[in-house]
């Protein structure tokens, strides 16, 4: 019985890169920066780590360990600084840059004006809007206002009913009843003194008039006036000698007046009114408005339960930060970087050309590890994980054969019997760190031996 292990026969064998990336932009635009060349080495950019850093929303001071501030870090200059060592090409991105700057400025303003004082705002809002503060909070004042409005309506209804004014008002009358009274008093006193050398008889007369004056009454006004002590006063002096003589005088005047006026105005209009029903309708509208306010206040008051307001405000701030985060990612997407390390093996767009979203701009391939894609004729099973050794003479060189090997990472049977498509992963660097096989290399199956274990 023959127990020798079968030897695979090579039908074809070629080298394929283990990693390859056809790089493109998520957005369209015009290529604005491009210094990359074919064959240039490329370092991988850790997108996940940078996205994690951005999503933590670092601020200017938190990066230096001195507390927090309102301004988020990673504005366009900072993002460019992080991406510069890994950037391959970039689009013109003035619009994205302006949008990001605007969002960061708006976030800073919102933080200073509101979200930086969440505890103080929560405390004051609870005091003003919580129903637990009786008599001073808005819910209590709304309830009081509703009661006052209803009391006012009840009193008006009672007044209309008591006077029988519940019907339609066609005319209105205005009554003016006024009384005017006026009074005034005037008093004049005087003293005269002199010396006479001869005797004579002297008679003096003075006309005394009142000092108080009053404005004329309106036409049709009845006025009763009483005047007292108005007239002529005479003093007679006689039989004076050459001695000193003196003279005294006194005057009094008093005036009083009154006027009564009564006026009735009757107004007739084309529009009739029903004040009795209007007062009730006004109260109903007031109550409806108060119900709306009370319901709105009830909904707002739900946020005050169990310290919900602080969490709500923090969620609002996080939403603003997430909007900034999206703009940071949008700006980062205008810079093309590779997620893998490797070599630039293809350039499809040049500086100034229009690039559509998803259109390949560069190709980067990693040849540190390679995949050997083989079509083998092998009588027997081949499974994933099997070890494959390949020994070949490169380019018909006269030196010793090159030997590489690695595990089977994929295998698939073909339609023909004993035909297999096998993919093997192997290291492609020699002891000096140089690639052993060029990408796309096809083995000469006459000079190549394969062993499967």
Secondary structure, DSSP 4 states (H G I P E B T S, - for coil): ---PPPPPEEEEEEEEEEEEEEEE-SS-EEEEEE---TT-EEPPP-HHHHHHHHHTT-BTTTTTTS---SSBS--HHHHHHHHGGG--EEE--HHHHHHHHHHHHHHHHHHHHTGGGHHHHHHHHHHHH-TTSTTTSHHHHHHHHHHHHHHHHHHHHHHHHHTT--S-EEEEEEEEEEEEEEEEEEEEEEEEEEE-SS---EEEEEEE--S---PPPPTT-----EEES-EEEEEEE----SSEEEEEEEEEEEEEEEEEEEEEEEEEEEEEE-HHHHHHHHHHHHHHHHHHHHHHHHHHHHTTGGGHHHHHHHHHHHHHHHHHHHHHHHHHTTEE--SS-EEEEEE---TT-EE-TT-EEEEEEEEEEEEEEEEEE-SS---TT-EEEEEE-GGG-SSPPEEEEEEEEEEEE-SSTTEEEEEEEEE-B-TTS-BSS-TT-B--GGGEEEEE-
